[in-house]
Amino acid sequence: MAFLKGIELQGFKSFAGKTVMSFPARVVSIVGPNGSGKSNIIDAFRWVLGEREAKQLRGGTLENLIFAGTPKRAAVGLAKVGLLFDNADRAFPVDSNEVFLERRIDRAGTSQFSINGDDILMRDLVPMLARAKLGARGLTMIRQGESDVFVASSAEARRLMIEEVLGLKEYRIKKTQAERRLESSKINMDKVRAMAEELLPHLRLLRRQKQRWARRSEIESELRTLENSFYTTQYGKLAKELSSAERPPESIMKKRGALEDEIKKLDETARQIDKPSVEANRSRAVRDEVGELFRRRGALAAESAKIEAKMEMLQNRPTGSAFDHDKFFETAKGLVSEMEEAAGWADVERIKTALRLWAAKLSKFFSQAPAENDGALAALIKNKEAEVRKIDARIKELREEEEKLARESENANKKFRELIGLIEEKKNEVRKIDVDVREYSFAVERVVLRMEEIEREWEGIGRAKNELKNMVSQGSMNTLVNGANTSEAERRMFRLRGELSAMGDVDEALVREADESETRYEFLSRELTDLDRAIGDLKKLITDLDTRIDGDFKEAFKKINDEFNNHFRLMFGGGKARLKLERKKTAEAPEANSEGEFVATAESRHAPENENAIEGVEIEINLPKKKISDLSMLSGGEKSLVSIAALFALIAVTPPPFLVLDEVDAPLDEVNARRFAELVKEFSSKTQFIIVTHNRATMEVADALYGVTMADDGVSKLLSMKFEEAK
Ligand code: ATP
């Protein structure tokens, strides 16, 4: 039962029209003259199986895959190649017994795959083909002139060729994908880590500031509580003092009024008493009159004394003595001035004595003067005396009146003094009341002033006046602050305010920035955790895949090696050959761990890895009869033989579903070409062969033979030559 059932070409390279080639047999040979288009069929296989490079398909550009037209045949716009597979064993994950894989390309370069008519993306197709052990390159698809491909390839490429046949390419693809994802995850992680590390110092700063502000709200709340209790207590106490301050009773004020009235009345009375009175005027008049009377009386006494002295002189006058006029006038002049002085005297006795003295002085002269009439003089004196008596009587009268008046005045004064005393007493009482009243208002004023001061302080700390009043009136006074710890509370408030001002105001924008930065940092941290986990998972996956690939590979490798030696000996008629695994690439140095906070933890969980190191397959040979061990020293044919030996060794251990070989036998001599044909025949039970060949031996072992020709129109045509026979 053939796995590959056929190929369809249309518009592909020289196959302008639709060409269907079915493969009912295990060995199908394609033959034809040079340039007829045989290799184009091989290209078609490679292209439909996912070859991307135009160069690999012998076309400068992908457009060259489309039939370009010839002078006799017009170009086409679309190339299609389809492979028909038997899918009874579900080699393709499609629920169908046959799978038709097709690839199309138009001149715009649009290429599209489909499976059973359904489009499929190349990236989905590639693992599917790998699982079915189908590839566009390698040992299963050997191009013309590349029969030595196994020898000519690098050790790593050899290994990949073997892996493809072993069906390990699927894991290799997965590994590559995982490695790519790992790489991009690492790059992402580096980026995220760099962002986190860049953010962190600023975030720390913002965090510290925010913490300070968090402490600020604690302080603010403590301060507020303290202020509330402190001020409400103070204010409340004063309000209580104010309401309970002892107001002077109403009766006192009434009494004060009455006292004032009384004082007014008493004042009036005193004023009346103090007014200059009739009595006082009278008293003055009496005094004046008495004075006047005394003056008059003095004058009368003087006149009387004068007369008496005259009389005495008359009586005692010496007879015959001469009268000295000059002396008399001088004496008289002196007497007159003395008398004028004496007229002012009040003392009667003094006046009398003076009068007697004057009389004596004068009488000396009268004794010399002619005698006068004594009788007339006596009468004169009598008159004078009578007048004096009258005056005395009057003076006596006036004295009595004066005394009376003095008594009356004394009484009035006494009364006045009494009144003044009384007024003073009343005034003292009023003053006492005033002191009490003033004390009360002082006390009230003091309390009010203190309350105003507290209100100012309260407003000064940015609070509303009403709030304080409301709190106090609602009785929400905090009793925590009482007299005992008031100063302590004040000190504490002072300290808290100091702390707050040192802290500065809360910058809302900065808080927002801190929150945003925090969110961003959390996001980055989560990203790092996710990436870290993803990296861990990918590394684990890669390790698992490596284990799987290595395990499967090494298990098959030993058998392949044995088969290789056998086939080598068969091909070369002796000698020795072996495949050797060799790791050329050295392990990468472990990455230095970052010192970032989060990053360090994430990174440190992963062991350093050994990526991309692959054990390549080296070939060691010992040719019979030759001392050649270096592959480069082999001839072209020898290289092809070694490659073919490897190919059959591989088929012997794990046969691929089919092989497409383009003139692999070309460099071989007749003997070796026959050997090759025999091997093809031998292994055709294990794998299907599609072979382009010019070699008769190969053609002979083919079950089906297709001929390709190209006529004048430049279009390849297919001839089935051995088909019937093969059947
Ligand atoms: P040989 O036996 O010498 O290897 P071959 O049979 O393998 O020959 P191919 O190389 O398959 O021949 O075919 C080459 C021919 O295909 C050439 O004649 C070339 O002009 C023709 N060809 C290639 N590409 C195109 C294309 N895009 N349009 C038309 N013809 C093309």
Residues whose N, C-alpha, C, O or C-beta is under 5 A from the ligand:
A	BS01	ATP	K13 S14 G32 P33 N34 G35 S36 G37 K38 S39 N40 N64 L65 I66 F67 A68 G69 G714
